[in-house]
Amino acid sequence: MPKAAIVVLADTETKEGLGRVANALTSAKEFKEEDYEVTVIFDGAGTRWVGELSDPEHKYNKHFESVKDEVEGACAYCARAFGVKEEVQESGVELMGEFEGHPSLAKLVSEGYQVITF
């Protein structure tokens, strides 16, 4: 069975970033509905999305909630660097830092995941 790791790197500050996170969530939902193994990770500036998407008033909150059980976590290093560590923790999304404070993409690849970035 195929495995997909969706990594959100897009920032929250542009419409382009909004489009990328919307596509990431849609892709995660599609994999989930097809019963593929899927995991979602927020990394880099993408860690800012966790707090934004957790807001019930956000236009993509329902999309986020529909795949939240597939969210493996957010980069611990980047969440601190972008000042959103507390927001991530409050949302219930785990902080990840297997490789120098960052999520390990090598681990995902070794586990058979195809890494897709948005």
TORTILO-897277 format. One record per residue: chain; x, y, z of N, C-alpha, C in turn. Coordinates in nm, 2 decimals. Example, Ala and Ser with C-alpha at 12.3 -4.5 7.8 and 13.67 -1.06 7.14 Angstrom:
<nodes>
<chaine = A | n_x = 1.32 | n_y = -0.57 | n_z = 0.78 | ca_x = 1.23 | ca_y = -0.45 | ca_z = 0.78 | c_x = 1.32 | c_y = -0.33 | c_z = 0.78>
<chaine = A | n_x = 1.28 | n_y = -0.22 | n_z = 0.71 | ca_x = 1.37 | ca_y = -0.11 | ca_z = 0.71 | c_x = 1.29 | c_y = 0.00 | c_z = 0.79>
</nodes>
This chain:
<nodes>
<chaine = A | n_x = 0.09 | n_y = -0.12 | n_z = 0.00 | ca_x = 0.00 | ca_y = 0.00 | ca_z = 0.00 | c_x = 0.09 | c_y = 0.12 | c_z = 0.00>
<chaine = A | n_x = 0.06 | n_y = 0.22 | n_z = -0.09 | ca_x = 0.14 | ca_y = 0.34 | ca_z = -0.09 | c_x = 0.13 | c_y = 0.42 | c_z = 0.04>
<chaine = A | n_x = 0.24 | n_y = 0.50 | n_z = 0.07 | ca_x = 0.24 | ca_y = 0.58 | ca_z = 0.18 | c_x = 0.28 | c_y = 0.72 | c_z = 0.14>
<chaine = A | n_x = 0.22 | n_y = 0.82 | n_z = 0.19 | ca_x = 0.25 | ca_y = 0.96 | ca_z = 0.15 | c_x = 0.27 | c_y = 1.04 | c_z = 0.28>
<chaine = A | n_x = 0.38 | n_y = 1.12 | n_z = 0.28 | ca_x = 0.41 | ca_y = 1.21 | ca_z = 0.38 | c_x = 0.40 | c_y = 1.35 | c_z = 0.32>
<chaine = A | n_x = 0.30 | n_y = 1.43 | n_z = 0.37 | ca_x = 0.28 | ca_y = 1.56 | ca_z = 0.32 | c_x = 0.34 | c_y = 1.66 | c_z = 0.41>
<chaine = A | n_x = 0.43 | n_y = 1.74 | n_z = 0.36 | ca_x = 0.51 | ca_y = 1.84 | ca_z = 0.44 | c_x = 0.47 | c_y = 1.98 | c_z = 0.39>
<chaine = A | n_x = 0.41 | n_y = 2.05 | n_z = 0.49 | ca_x = 0.37 | ca_y = 2.19 | ca_z = 0.46 | c_x = 0.48 | c_y = 2.28 | c_z = 0.50>
<chaine = A | n_x = 0.53 | n_y = 2.35 | n_z = 0.40 | ca_x = 0.64 | ca_y = 2.45 | ca_z = 0.42 | c_x = 0.59 | c_y = 2.59 | c_z = 0.39>
<chaine = A | n_x = 0.47 | n_y = 2.61 | n_z = 0.33 | ca_x = 0.42 | ca_y = 2.74 | ca_z = 0.29 | c_x = 0.40 | c_y = 2.83 | c_z = 0.41>
<chaine = A | n_x = 0.42 | n_y = 2.96 | n_z = 0.40 | ca_x = 0.40 | ca_y = 3.06 | ca_z = 0.50 | c_x = 0.25 | c_y = 3.10 | c_z = 0.50>
<chaine = A | n_x = 0.21 | n_y = 3.17 | n_z = 0.60 | ca_x = 0.07 | ca_y = 3.21 | ca_z = 0.61 | c_x = 0.05 | c_y = 3.35 | c_z = 0.55>
<chaine = A | n_x = 0.15 | n_y = 3.42 | n_z = 0.50 | ca_x = 0.14 | ca_y = 3.56 | ca_z = 0.47 | c_x = 0.10 | c_y = 3.59 | c_z = 0.33>
<chaine = A | n_x = 0.08 | n_y = 3.49 | n_z = 0.24 | ca_x = 0.04 | ca_y = 3.52 | ca_z = 0.10 | c_x = -0.08 | c_y = 3.43 | c_z = 0.06>
<chaine = A | n_x = -0.15 | n_y = 3.47 | n_z = -0.04 | ca_x = -0.26 | ca_y = 3.39 | ca_z = -0.10 | c_x = -0.20 | c_y = 3.26 | c_z = -0.16>
<chaine = A | n_x = -0.08 | n_y = 3.27 | n_z = -0.21 | ca_x = -0.01 | ca_y = 3.15 | ca_z = -0.27 | c_x = 0.01 | c_y = 3.05 | c_z = -0.15>
<chaine = A | n_x = 0.05 | n_y = 3.10 | n_z = -0.04 | ca_x = 0.07 | ca_y = 3.01 | ca_z = 0.08 | c_x = -0.07 | c_y = 2.94 | c_z = 0.12>
<chaine = A | n_x = -0.17 | n_y = 3.02 | n_z = 0.12 | ca_x = -0.31 | ca_y = 2.97 | ca_z = 0.15 | c_x = -0.34 | c_y = 2.86 | c_z = 0.05>
<chaine = A | n_x = -0.32 | n_y = 2.89 | n_z = -0.08 | ca_x = -0.34 | ca_y = 2.79 | ca_z = -0.18 | c_x = -0.27 | c_y = 2.66 | c_z = -0.16>
<chaine = A | n_x = -0.14 | n_y = 2.67 | n_z = -0.12 | ca_x = -0.06 | ca_y = 2.55 | ca_z = -0.09 | c_x = -0.11 | c_y = 2.47 | c_z = 0.02>
<chaine = A | n_x = -0.14 | n_y = 2.54 | n_z = 0.13 | ca_x = -0.19 | ca_y = 2.46 | ca_z = 0.25 | c_x = -0.33 | c_y = 2.40 | c_z = 0.22>
<chaine = A | n_x = -0.41 | n_y = 2.47 | n_z = 0.14 | ca_x = -0.54 | ca_y = 2.41 | ca_z = 0.10 | c_x = -0.52 | c_y = 2.29 | c_z = 0.02>
<chaine = A | n_x = -0.42 | n_y = 2.29 | n_z = -0.08 | ca_x = -0.39 | ca_y = 2.17 | ca_z = -0.16 | c_x = -0.33 | c_y = 2.06 | c_z = -0.07>
<chaine = A | n_x = -0.25 | n_y = 2.09 | n_z = 0.03 | ca_x = -0.19 | ca_y = 1.99 | ca_z = 0.12 | c_x = -0.30 | c_y = 1.92 | c_z = 0.19>
<chaine = A | n_x = -0.40 | n_y = 2.00 | n_z = 0.25 | ca_x = -0.51 | ca_y = 1.94 | ca_z = 0.32 | c_x = -0.60 | c_y = 1.85 | c_z = 0.23>
<chaine = A | n_x = -0.62 | n_y = 1.90 | n_z = 0.11 | ca_x = -0.70 | ca_y = 1.83 | ca_z = 0.02 | c_x = -0.64 | c_y = 1.69 | c_z = -0.02>
<chaine = A | n_x = -0.51 | n_y = 1.70 | n_z = -0.05 | ca_x = -0.43 | ca_y = 1.58 | ca_z = -0.08 | c_x = -0.43 | c_y = 1.48 | c_z = 0.04>
<chaine = A | n_x = -0.41 | n_y = 1.53 | n_z = 0.16 | ca_x = -0.42 | ca_y = 1.44 | ca_z = 0.28 | c_x = -0.56 | c_y = 1.38 | c_z = 0.29>
<chaine = A | n_x = -0.66 | n_y = 1.45 | n_z = 0.26 | ca_x = -0.80 | ca_y = 1.40 | ca_z = 0.27 | c_x = -0.82 | c_y = 1.29 | c_z = 0.16>
<chaine = A | n_x = -0.77 | n_y = 1.32 | n_z = 0.04 | ca_x = -0.78 | ca_y = 1.22 | ca_z = -0.06 | c_x = -0.71 | c_y = 1.09 | c_z = -0.03>
<chaine = A | n_x = -0.59 | n_y = 1.10 | n_z = 0.02 | ca_x = -0.51 | ca_y = 0.97 | ca_z = 0.06 | c_x = -0.59 | c_y = 0.90 | c_z = 0.17>
<chaine = A | n_x = -0.64 | n_y = 0.98 | n_z = 0.27 | ca_x = -0.71 | ca_y = 0.92 | ca_z = 0.38 | c_x = -0.83 | c_y = 0.85 | c_z = 0.33>
<chaine = A | n_x = -0.91 | n_y = 0.91 | n_z = 0.25 | ca_x = -1.03 | ca_y = 0.85 | ca_z = 0.20 | c_x = -1.01 | c_y = 0.73 | c_z = 0.11>
<chaine = A | n_x = -0.89 | n_y = 0.72 | n_z = 0.05 | ca_x = -0.85 | ca_y = 0.60 | ca_z = -0.03 | c_x = -0.79 | c_y = 0.49 | c_z = 0.05>
<chaine = A | n_x = -0.78 | n_y = 0.52 | n_z = 0.18 | ca_x = -0.73 | ca_y = 0.42 | ca_z = 0.28 | c_x = -0.58 | c_y = 0.40 | c_z = 0.26>
<chaine = A | n_x = -0.51 | n_y = 0.50 | n_z = 0.21 | ca_x = -0.36 | ca_y = 0.50 | ca_z = 0.20 | c_x = -0.31 | c_y = 0.55 | c_z = 0.33>
<chaine = A | n_x = -0.19 | n_y = 0.51 | n_z = 0.36 | ca_x = -0.12 | ca_y = 0.56 | ca_z = 0.48 | c_x = -0.07 | c_y = 0.70 | c_z = 0.45>
<chaine = A | n_x = -0.11 | n_y = 0.80 | n_z = 0.53 | ca_x = -0.07 | ca_y = 0.94 | ca_z = 0.51 | c_x = -0.04 | c_y = 1.00 | c_z = 0.64>
<chaine = A | n_x = 0.06 | n_y = 1.09 | n_z = 0.63 | ca_x = 0.10 | ca_y = 1.16 | ca_z = 0.75 | c_x = 0.12 | c_y = 1.31 | c_z = 0.70>
<chaine = A | n_x = 0.09 | n_y = 1.40 | n_z = 0.79 | ca_x = 0.10 | ca_y = 1.54 | ca_z = 0.76 | c_x = 0.20 | c_y = 1.60 | c_z = 0.86>
<chaine = A | n_x = 0.30 | n_y = 1.68 | n_z = 0.81 | ca_x = 0.39 | ca_y = 1.75 | ca_z = 0.90 | c_x = 0.40 | c_y = 1.89 | c_z = 0.86>
<chaine = A | n_x = 0.40 | n_y = 1.98 | n_z = 0.96 | ca_x = 0.42 | ca_y = 2.12 | ca_z = 0.93 | c_x = 0.57 | c_y = 2.16 | c_z = 0.97>
<chaine = A | n_x = 0.64 | n_y = 2.22 | n_z = 0.87 | ca_x = 0.78 | ca_y = 2.24 | ca_z = 0.89 | c_x = 0.81 | c_y = 2.39 | c_z = 0.84>
<chaine = A | n_x = 0.92 | n_y = 2.44 | n_z = 0.88 | ca_x = 0.96 | ca_y = 2.58 | ca_z = 0.84 | c_x = 0.85 | c_y = 2.67 | c_z = 0.87>
<chaine = A | n_x = 0.83 | n_y = 2.77 | n_z = 0.78 | ca_x = 0.72 | ca_y = 2.87 | ca_z = 0.80 | c_x = 0.58 | c_y = 2.80 | c_z = 0.81>
<chaine = A | n_x = 0.57 | n_y = 2.68 | n_z = 0.76 | ca_x = 0.45 | ca_y = 2.61 | ca_z = 0.76 | c_x = 0.40 | c_y = 2.58 | c_z = 0.90>
<chaine = A | n_x = 0.49 | n_y = 2.59 | n_z = 1.00 | ca_x = 0.44 | ca_y = 2.57 | ca_z = 1.14 | c_x = 0.34 | c_y = 2.68 | c_z = 1.18>
<chaine = A | n_x = 0.35 | n_y = 2.79 | n_z = 1.12 | ca_x = 0.25 | ca_y = 2.90 | ca_z = 1.15 | c_x = 0.11 | c_y = 2.86 | c_z = 1.12>
<chaine = A | n_x = 0.09 | n_y = 2.76 | n_z = 1.03 | ca_x = -0.05 | ca_y = 2.72 | ca_z = 0.99 | c_x = -0.12 | c_y = 2.65 | c_z = 1.10>
<chaine = A | n_x = -0.05 | n_y = 2.58 | n_z = 1.19 | ca_x = -0.12 | ca_y = 2.50 | ca_z = 1.29 | c_x = -0.22 | c_y = 2.59 | c_z = 1.37>
<chaine = A | n_x = -0.17 | n_y = 2.70 | n_z = 1.43 | ca_x = -0.25 | ca_y = 2.79 | ca_z = 1.50 | c_x = -0.36 | c_y = 2.85 | c_z = 1.42>
<chaine = A | n_x = -0.33 | n_y = 2.89 | n_z = 1.30 | ca_x = -0.43 | ca_y = 2.95 | ca_z = 1.21 | c_x = -0.54 | c_y = 2.85 | c_z = 1.18>
<chaine = A | n_x = -0.51 | n_y = 2.73 | n_z = 1.14 | ca_x = -0.61 | ca_y = 2.63 | ca_z = 1.10 | c_x = -0.69 | c_y = 2.58 | c_z = 1.22>
<chaine = A | n_x = -0.63 | n_y = 2.59 | n_z = 1.34 | ca_x = -0.70 | ca_y = 2.55 | ca_z = 1.46 | c_x = -0.81 | c_y = 2.64 | c_z = 1.50>
<chaine = A | n_x = -0.81 | n_y = 2.76 | n_z = 1.45 | ca_x = -0.92 | ca_y = 2.86 | ca_z = 1.48 | c_x = -1.05 | c_y = 2.82 | c_z = 1.41>
<chaine = A | n_x = -1.15 | n_y = 2.80 | n_z = 1.48 | ca_x = -1.28 | ca_y = 2.75 | ca_z = 1.42 | c_x = -1.33 | c_y = 2.85 | c_z = 1.32>
<chaine = A | n_x = -1.29 | n_y = 2.98 | n_z = 1.32 | ca_x = -1.33 | ca_y = 3.08 | ca_z = 1.23 | c_x = -1.26 | c_y = 3.08 | c_z = 1.09>
<chaine = A | n_x = -1.15 | n_y = 3.00 | n_z = 1.09 | ca_x = -1.07 | ca_y = 3.00 | ca_z = 0.97 | c_x = -1.14 | c_y = 2.92 | c_z = 0.86>
<chaine = A | n_x = -1.13 | n_y = 2.97 | n_z = 0.74 | ca_x = -1.21 | ca_y = 2.91 | ca_z = 0.63 | c_x = -1.17 | c_y = 2.76 | c_z = 0.60>
<chaine = A | n_x = -1.05 | n_y = 2.72 | n_z = 0.64 | ca_x = -1.01 | ca_y = 2.58 | ca_z = 0.62 | c_x = -1.00 | c_y = 2.50 | c_z = 0.75>
<chaine = A | n_x = -1.06 | n_y = 2.55 | n_z = 0.85 | ca_x = -1.06 | ca_y = 2.48 | ca_z = 0.98 | c_x = -1.12 | c_y = 2.34 | c_z = 0.97>
<chaine = A | n_x = -1.24 | n_y = 2.33 | n_z = 0.90 | ca_x = -1.30 | ca_y = 2.20 | ca_z = 0.89 | c_x = -1.22 | c_y = 2.10 | c_z = 0.80>
<chaine = A | n_x = -1.15 | n_y = 2.16 | n_z = 0.70 | ca_x = -1.06 | ca_y = 2.07 | ca_z = 0.63 | c_x = -0.95 | c_y = 2.02 | c_z = 0.72>
<chaine = A | n_x = -0.89 | n_y = 2.11 | n_z = 0.80 | ca_x = -0.78 | ca_y = 2.07 | ca_z = 0.89 | c_x = -0.83 | c_y = 1.97 | c_z = 0.99>
<chaine = A | n_x = -0.95 | n_y = 1.99 | n_z = 1.05 | ca_x = -1.01 | ca_y = 1.90 | ca_z = 1.15 | c_x = -1.03 | c_y = 1.76 | c_z = 1.08>
<chaine = A | n_x = -1.07 | n_y = 1.76 | n_z = 0.95 | ca_x = -1.10 | ca_y = 1.63 | ca_z = 0.89 | c_x = -0.98 | c_y = 1.54 | c_z = 0.87>
<chaine = A | n_x = -0.86 | n_y = 1.60 | n_z = 0.88 | ca_x = -0.73 | ca_y = 1.52 | ca_z = 0.86 | c_x = -0.64 | c_y = 1.53 | c_z = 0.98>
<chaine = A | n_x = -0.69 | n_y = 1.60 | n_z = 1.09 | ca_x = -0.60 | ca_y = 1.62 | ca_z = 1.20 | c_x = -0.55 | c_y = 1.49 | c_z = 1.26>
<chaine = A | n_x = -0.63 | n_y = 1.38 | n_z = 1.25 | ca_x = -0.58 | ca_y = 1.26 | ca_z = 1.30 | c_x = -0.46 | c_y = 1.20 | c_z = 1.22>
<chaine = A | n_x = -0.44 | n_y = 1.26 | n_z = 1.11 | ca_x = -0.32 | ca_y = 1.22 | ca_z = 1.02 | c_x = -0.20 | c_y = 1.31 | c_z = 1.04>
<chaine = A | n_x = -0.22 | n_y = 1.42 | n_z = 1.12 | ca_x = -0.11 | ca_y = 1.51 | ca_z = 1.14 | c_x = -0.01 | c_y = 1.45 | c_z = 1.25>
<chaine = A | n_x = 0.11 | n_y = 1.42 | n_z = 1.20 | ca_x = 0.21 | ca_y = 1.36 | ca_z = 1.29 | c_x = 0.27 | c_y = 1.47 | c_z = 1.38>
<chaine = A | n_x = 0.28 | n_y = 1.59 | n_z = 1.33 | ca_x = 0.34 | ca_y = 1.70 | ca_z = 1.41 | c_x = 0.39 | c_y = 1.82 | c_z = 1.34>
<chaine = A | n_x = 0.46 | n_y = 1.90 | n_z = 1.41 | ca_x = 0.52 | ca_y = 2.02 | ca_z = 1.36 | c_x = 0.66 | c_y = 2.03 | c_z = 1.41>
<chaine = A | n_x = 0.75 | n_y = 2.09 | n_z = 1.33 | ca_x = 0.89 | ca_y = 2.10 | ca_z = 1.36 | c_x = 0.91 | c_y = 2.18 | c_z = 1.49>
<chaine = A | n_x = 0.97 | n_y = 2.12 | n_z = 1.59 | ca_x = 1.00 | ca_y = 2.19 | ca_z = 1.71 | c_x = 1.09 | c_y = 2.31 | c_z = 1.70>
<chaine = A | n_x = 1.20 | n_y = 2.29 | n_z = 1.62 | ca_x = 1.29 | ca_y = 2.40 | ca_z = 1.60 | c_x = 1.22 | c_y = 2.52 | c_z = 1.53>
<chaine = A | n_x = 1.15 | n_y = 2.49 | n_z = 1.42 | ca_x = 1.09 | ca_y = 2.59 | ca_z = 1.34 | c_x = 0.97 | c_y = 2.66 | c_z = 1.42>
<chaine = A | n_x = 0.90 | n_y = 2.58 | n_z = 1.50 | ca_x = 0.79 | ca_y = 2.64 | ca_z = 1.58 | c_x = 0.85 | c_y = 2.75 | c_z = 1.67>
<chaine = A | n_x = 0.96 | n_y = 2.71 | n_z = 1.73 | ca_x = 1.03 | ca_y = 2.81 | ca_z = 1.82 | c_x = 1.08 | c_y = 2.93 | c_z = 1.74>
<chaine = A | n_x = 1.14 | n_y = 2.90 | n_z = 1.63 | ca_x = 1.20 | ca_y = 3.01 | ca_z = 1.55 | c_x = 1.10 | c_y = 3.11 | c_z = 1.49>
<chaine = A | n_x = 0.98 | n_y = 3.05 | n_z = 1.46 | ca_x = 0.87 | ca_y = 3.14 | ca_z = 1.41 | c_x = 0.77 | c_y = 3.19 | c_z = 1.51>
<chaine = A | n_x = 0.81 | n_y = 3.16 | n_z = 1.64 | ca_x = 0.73 | ca_y = 3.21 | ca_z = 1.75 | c_x = 0.59 | c_y = 3.15 | c_z = 1.77>
<chaine = A | n_x = 0.57 | n_y = 3.03 | n_z = 1.73 | ca_x = 0.44 | ca_y = 2.97 | ca_z = 1.74 | c_x = 0.44 | c_y = 2.84 | c_z = 1.82>
<chaine = A | n_x = 0.54 | n_y = 2.81 | n_z = 1.90 | ca_x = 0.55 | ca_y = 2.69 | ca_z = 1.97 | c_x = 0.43 | c_y = 2.67 | c_z = 2.06>
<chaine = A | n_x = 0.39 | n_y = 2.78 | n_z = 2.14 | ca_x = 0.28 | ca_y = 2.77 | ca_z = 2.23 | c_x = 0.15 | c_y = 2.74 | c_z = 2.15>
<chaine = A | n_x = 0.13 | n_y = 2.81 | n_z = 2.04 | ca_x = 0.01 | ca_y = 2.78 | ca_z = 1.96 | c_x = 0.00 | c_y = 2.64 | c_z = 1.91>
<chaine = A | n_x = 0.12 | n_y = 2.58 | n_z = 1.87 | ca_x = 0.12 | ca_y = 2.44 | ca_z = 1.82 | c_x = 0.08 | c_y = 2.35 | c_z = 1.94>
<chaine = A | n_x = 0.14 | n_y = 2.37 | n_z = 2.05 | ca_x = 0.11 | ca_y = 2.29 | ca_z = 2.17 | c_x = -0.03 | c_y = 2.30 | c_z = 2.21>
<chaine = A | n_x = -0.09 | n_y = 2.42 | n_z = 2.21 | ca_x = -0.23 | ca_y = 2.44 | ca_z = 2.25 | c_x = -0.32 | c_y = 2.37 | c_z = 2.15>
<chaine = A | n_x = -0.28 | n_y = 2.36 | n_z = 2.03 | ca_x = -0.37 | ca_y = 2.29 | ca_z = 1.93 | c_x = -0.37 | c_y = 2.14 | c_z = 1.94>
<chaine = A | n_x = -0.28 | n_y = 2.09 | n_z = 2.02 | ca_x = -0.27 | ca_y = 1.94 | ca_z = 2.04 | c_x = -0.18 | c_y = 1.88 | c_z = 1.94>
<chaine = A | n_x = -0.12 | n_y = 1.95 | n_z = 1.85 | ca_x = -0.02 | ca_y = 1.90 | ca_z = 1.75 | c_x = 0.11 | c_y = 1.88 | c_z = 1.82>
<chaine = A | n_x = 0.17 | n_y = 1.76 | n_z = 1.80 | ca_x = 0.29 | ca_y = 1.73 | ca_z = 1.87 | c_x = 0.41 | c_y = 1.80 | c_z = 1.80>
<chaine = A | n_x = 0.51 | n_y = 1.84 | n_z = 1.88 | ca_x = 0.63 | ca_y = 1.90 | ca_z = 1.83 | c_x = 0.73 | c_y = 1.78 | c_z = 1.80>
<chaine = A | n_x = 0.79 | n_y = 1.79 | n_z = 1.68 | ca_x = 0.88 | ca_y = 1.68 | ca_z = 1.64 | c_x = 1.02 | c_y = 1.74 | c_z = 1.63>
<chaine = A | n_x = 1.12 | n_y = 1.66 | n_z = 1.66 | ca_x = 1.26 | ca_y = 1.70 | ca_z = 1.65 | c_x = 1.36 | c_y = 1.59 | c_z = 1.65>
<chaine = A | n_x = 1.33 | n_y = 1.49 | n_z = 1.57 | ca_x = 1.42 | ca_y = 1.37 | ca_z = 1.56 | c_x = 1.56 | c_y = 1.40 | c_z = 1.51>
<chaine = A | n_x = 1.57 | n_y = 1.50 | n_z = 1.42 | ca_x = 1.70 | ca_y = 1.52 | ca_z = 1.36 | c_x = 1.74 | c_y = 1.67 | c_z = 1.38>
<chaine = A | n_x = 1.83 | n_y = 1.69 | n_z = 1.47 | ca_x = 1.87 | ca_y = 1.83 | ca_z = 1.51 | c_x = 1.76 | c_y = 1.93 | c_z = 1.53>
<chaine = A | n_x = 1.65 | n_y = 1.88 | n_z = 1.59 | ca_x = 1.54 | ca_y = 1.96 | ca_z = 1.63 | c_x = 1.43 | c_y = 1.97 | c_z = 1.52>
<chaine = A | n_x = 1.45 | n_y = 1.90 | n_z = 1.41 | ca_x = 1.36 | ca_y = 1.90 | ca_z = 1.29 | c_x = 1.30 | c_y = 1.76 | c_z = 1.28>
<chaine = A | n_x = 1.19 | n_y = 1.75 | n_z = 1.21 | ca_x = 1.14 | ca_y = 1.61 | ca_z = 1.17 | c_x = 1.24 | c_y = 1.54 | c_z = 1.08>
<chaine = A | n_x = 1.25 | n_y = 1.41 | n_z = 1.09 | ca_x = 1.34 | ca_y = 1.34 | ca_z = 1.01 | c_x = 1.27 | c_y = 1.29 | c_z = 0.88>
<chaine = A | n_x = 1.31 | n_y = 1.35 | n_z = 0.77 | ca_x = 1.26 | ca_y = 1.31 | ca_z = 0.64 | c_x = 1.32 | c_y = 1.18 | c_z = 0.60>
<chaine = A | n_x = 1.45 | n_y = 1.16 | n_z = 0.64 | ca_x = 1.52 | ca_y = 1.03 | ca_z = 0.61 | c_x = 1.44 | c_y = 0.91 | c_z = 0.68>
<chaine = A | n_x = 1.39 | n_y = 0.93 | n_z = 0.80 | ca_x = 1.31 | ca_y = 0.83 | ca_z = 0.87 | c_x = 1.19 | c_y = 0.80 | c_z = 0.79>
<chaine = A | n_x = 1.12 | n_y = 0.90 | n_z = 0.74 | ca_x = 1.00 | ca_y = 0.88 | ca_z = 0.66 | c_x = 1.03 | c_y = 0.80 | c_z = 0.53>
<chaine = A | n_x = 1.13 | n_y = 0.84 | n_z = 0.46 | ca_x = 1.17 | ca_y = 0.77 | ca_z = 0.34 | c_x = 1.21 | c_y = 0.62 | c_z = 0.37>
<chaine = A | n_x = 1.28 | n_y = 0.60 | n_z = 0.48 | ca_x = 1.32 | ca_y = 0.46 | ca_z = 0.52 | c_x = 1.20 | c_y = 0.38 | c_z = 0.55>
<chaine = A | n_x = 1.09 | n_y = 0.44 | n_z = 0.59 | ca_x = 0.97 | ca_y = 0.37 | ca_z = 0.63 | c_x = 0.88 | c_y = 0.36 | c_z = 0.50>
<chaine = A | n_x = 0.93 | n_y = 0.40 | n_z = 0.39 | ca_x = 0.85 | ca_y = 0.38 | ca_z = 0.26 | c_x = 0.76 | c_y = 0.49 | c_z = 0.22>
<chaine = A | n_x = 0.77 | n_y = 0.61 | n_z = 0.29 | ca_x = 0.68 | ca_y = 0.72 | ca_z = 0.25 | c_x = 0.74 | c_y = 0.79 | c_z = 0.13>
<chaine = A | n_x = 0.65 | n_y = 0.84 | n_z = 0.05 | ca_x = 0.69 | ca_y = 0.93 | ca_z = -0.06 | c_x = 0.66 | c_y = 1.07 | c_z = 0.00>
<chaine = A | n_x = 0.76 | n_y = 1.16 | n_z = 0.00 | ca_x = 0.75 | ca_y = 1.29 | ca_z = 0.06 | c_x = 0.70 | c_y = 1.39 | c_z = -0.05>
<chaine = A | n_x = 0.59 | n_y = 1.46 | n_z = -0.01 | ca_x = 0.53 | ca_y = 1.55 | ca_z = -0.10 | c_x = 0.53 | c_y = 1.69 | c_z = -0.03>
<chaine = A | n_x = 0.59 | n_y = 1.79 | n_z = -0.09 | ca_x = 0.60 | ca_y = 1.92 | ca_z = -0.02 | c_x = 0.50 | c_y = 2.02 | c_z = -0.08>
<chaine = A | n_x = 0.45 | n_y = 2.10 | n_z = 0.01 | ca_x = 0.36 | ca_y = 2.21 | ca_z = -0.03 | c_x = 0.41 | c_y = 2.34 | c_z = 0.03>
</nodes>
